[in-house]
C-alpha cells in the first residue's frame, strides 16, 4: 500500500487534508476528500500510475468536496458518501458553499454508504464507521490491516470538529468518538480532515479521563 497526503488550499483558510491510497498490486486507487487543487491531485495519481476507483467523502462540506466534479471528469471514479450526507452534495445550506464563498456545487453520489459497509481496493479492505456530529452523515474509514483511520472532521489531534453548523450535534460527535473511534486499537493512526495526524492512544485521555493532550 502507498498512502499520500496532500494539503489542499481551500476557501476556509486552513488546508484540507486530501488522502490518496494505492493498492500496489491491483493499481486501484482511492482519493479521500478532494477539496480542490485538482491539478495537484491528478499529478500525484499520474506519478503513482493508479486507476481511480473511488472518491470517498467523509462528509459533505464544501472544503472537502470542492474538487470532486473536476476530478471525476478527468479521472473517473465513483463518488461514495454516507447516505445521510448525500443531500449536502447539492444543498448549499448544508454544504456551506455559500458561507465559504464558493461557487455552487451540485454532485450526485454514485453509492450511498452505511455503517459497517466494506470498501475494497485490491486486497485492501476499509470499513465504514458512521461518525455523526460534525454533520449528520459524517463517516470515518478504517483499515485494520494497515492500522489507520480517516476521520474527516470528527476527530482531530487534540480536539474534535465544530458542532455549530447545520445538521451537527455536540452529543453526537462525542458519542461517535468514544463509542466508535476510541474503541479502535491504540496503535491506530488517525488521519484527520485538517491538521496533523495522531494516534488513538494519544487522544483517549481527552475523552475518557478529561485530561488535555500532551503535545
C-alpha positions in Angstrom: 0.0 0.0 0.0 1.1 3.6 -0.7 -0.5 6.5 1.2 0.0 10.1 0.2 -1.2 13.2 2.0 -1.8 16.4 0.0 -2.5 19.7 1.7 -5.3 21.3 -0.4 -5.8 25.1 -0.2 -9.5 26.0 0.0 -11.7 28.9 0.9 -11.6 28.1 4.6 -8.0 29.3 5.1 -6.7 26.1 6.8 -5.7 23.5 4.2 -7.8 20.4 3.9 -6.1 17.1 4.0 -6.7 15.1 0.9 -5.5 11.4 1.0 -4.6 9.2 -1.8 -4.4 5.4 -1.2 -3.0 3.0 -3.8 -3.0 -0.8 -3.7 0.3 -1.6 -5.4 -0.8 -5.0 -6.8 -4.0 -4.1 -8.5 -3.1 -0.4 -9.1 -6.6 0.5 -7.8 -6.6 3.9 -6.1 -8.9 6.0 -3.9 -8.9 9.7 -3.2 -10.4 10.8 0.1 -11.8 14.4 0.4 -10.6 16.2 -2.8 -11.4 19.7 -1.6 -9.8 21.5 -4.6 -6.5 22.0 -6.4 -7.3 19.1 -8.8 -4.2 19.5 -10.8 -2.1 18.6 -7.8 -4.3 15.5 -7.1 -4.2 14.4 -10.8 -0.4 14.9 -10.9 0.0 12.5 -7.9 -2.3 10.0 -9.4 -0.2 10.0 -12.6 3.0 9.6 -10.6 1.5 6.6 -8.8 0.2 5.2 -12.1 -3.0 4.3 -10.4 -6.5 3.8 -11.6 -9.0 5.9 -9.7 -11.7 3.6 -8.4 -13.3 5.6 -5.6 -13.7 9.2 -4.5 -14.6 8.9 -0.8 -16.1 11.8 1.0 -16.0 11.8 4.8 -18.7 14.5 4.8 -20.4 17.0 2.5 -18.8 20.3 3.4 -17.5 22.5 0.6 -13.9 22.4 1.7 -13.9 18.6 1.3 -15.9 18.3 -2.0 -14.8 21.3 -4.0 -12.6 19.3 -6.4 -14.9 16.3 -6.8 -16.6 17.2 -10.1 -13.4 18.1 -12.0 -11.6 15.1 -10.6 -14.3 12.7 -11.6 -14.4 14.2 -15.1 -10.7 13.9 -15.6 -10.0 10.5 -13.9 -13.3 8.7 -13.4 -14.1 7.0 -10.1 -17.3 6.5 -8.1 -18.4 9.1 -5.5 -19.1 7.5 -2.1 -20.7 9.3 0.8 -22.8 8.3 3.8 -26.5 8.4 2.8 -27.3 11.0 5.5 -24.9 13.4 3.9 -25.9 12.8 0.3 -28.3 15.8 0.2 -25.4 18.1 1.2 -23.8 17.4 -2.2 -26.4 19.6 -3.9 -27.8 21.7 -1.0 -25.6 24.8 -0.3 -27.3 25.3 3.1 -25.8 22.0 4.2 -22.5 22.0 2.3 -21.9 25.6 3.4 -20.6 26.6 -0.1 -22.4 29.9 0.1 -20.9 30.6 3.5 -17.5 29.6 2.3 -17.8 31.9 -0.7 -17.5 29.0 -3.2 -19.3 28.5 -6.5 -22.4 26.4 -6.4 -21.6 22.7 -6.3 -24.1 20.1 -7.5 -23.0 16.5 -7.2 -24.7 13.2 -7.0 -23.3 10.2 -5.1 -22.7 7.0 -7.1 -23.2 5.0 -4.0 -24.7 5.9 -0.6 -22.8 4.0 2.0 -23.8 2.9 5.5 -22.2 2.0 8.8 -20.3 -1.3 8.5 -20.0 -1.3 4.7 -16.8 -2.7 3.4 -14.8 -1.0 0.6 -12.0 -2.8 -1.3 -9.0 -1.6 -3.3 -7.5 -4.8 -4.5 -6.6 -6.7 -1.3 -7.0 -3.7 0.9 -10.2 -3.6 2.9 -11.8 -0.5 4.5 -14.7 -0.5 7.0 -17.1 2.4 7.0 -17.8 3.9 10.5 -20.8 6.2 10.7 -19.4 9.0 13.0 -22.1 11.8 13.0 -21.7 15.0 14.9 -19.8 17.4 12.7 -22.5 16.5 10.1 -25.3 14.0 10.4 -23.8 11.8 7.8 -20.1 12.2 8.7 -18.2 8.9 8.4 -14.7 7.5 9.1 -12.9 4.9 7.1 -10.9 2.2 9.0 -8.2 0.0 7.5 -7.5 -2.7 10.1 -4.6 -4.3 8.0 -2.6 -1.1 7.8 -3.7 0.3 11.3 -5.1 3.6 10.3 -8.4 5.5 10.1 -9.5 8.5 8.1 -11.7 10.6 10.5 -12.7 13.6 8.4 -13.7 16.5 10.7 -14.8 14.2 13.6 -11.6 13.7 15.4 -8.5 15.9 15.2 -5.2 16.0 17.0 -6.2 17.2 20.5 -9.8 18.2 19.7 -13.0 17.5 17.7 -14.8 19.1 14.9 -17.2 22.0 15.0 -20.8 21.3 16.1 -22.4 24.7 15.5 -23.2 24.0 11.8 -26.3 22.7 10.0 -27.0 19.0 11.0 -24.2 19.0 13.6 -24.5 17.9 17.2 -22.1 18.0 20.1 -23.6 15.0 21.9 -23.4 13.0 18.6 -19.7 13.9 17.9 -18.6 13.0 21.4 -20.6 9.7 21.2 -19.0 9.0 17.8 -15.5 9.5 19.2 -16.0 7.5 22.4 -18.2 4.6 21.0 -16.6 4.2 17.5 -13.2 5.7 17.2 -11.7 5.2 20.7 -12.6 1.6 20.5 -10.2 1.0 17.7 -6.8 -0.4 18.7 -4.5 2.0 20.5 -1.9 1.9 17.7 -4.3 3.1 15.1 -3.0 6.1 13.3 -5.6 8.9 12.9 -5.6 10.8 9.6 -8.0 13.8 10.1 -9.5 16.2 7.7 -7.3 19.1 8.8 -4.0 19.4 10.7 -1.5 16.8 11.8 -2.0 13.0 12.3 -2.2 11.4 15.7 -2.9 8.1 17.3 -5.9 6.7 19.2 -3.9 6.0 22.3 -2.9 9.7 22.5 -6.4 11.0 22.2 -8.1 8.7 24.7 -7.2 10.8 27.9 -9.1 13.8 26.5 -12.4 12.0 26.4 -12.0 9.2 28.9 -10.1 11.0 31.6 -10.8 14.6 30.8 -7.1 15.4 30.6 -5.5 17.6 27.9 -3.5 16.0 25.2 0.3 16.0 25.8 1.7 17.6 22.6 
